[in-house]
Amino acid sequence: MLFIDLVQDPVTGDWYGPEPTAADLAAIEAEGSPLISDELLFIDVQIALMEPAPAALDARRRRRAEARLMGARRDAANRTARRERAGDAA
């Protein structure tokens, strides 16, 4: 049987490359942690509103959770824009 070998390097690269450093992980957590926690809070509120008889305060709770989520998304977008502008200036 004739075996055909790859003539080019695999596209995926090295599967066992270097792992992220502690600084990389800290930057990832600092950037995404507030947004992720606010998204989880908003999902929890939405799940609570799916109950057959939601409490009267659940609508207020949903508005507050939505406002926090929108604020976290705005902050994440602003951080990204500032980083891109700083990268363009450099």
Secondary structure, DSSP 8 states (H G I E B T S, - for coil): ------SS--TT--TT-----HHHHHHHHHHHHHHHHHHHHHHHHHHHHTSSS--TTHHHHHHHHHHHHHHHHHHHHHHHHHHHHHHHH-
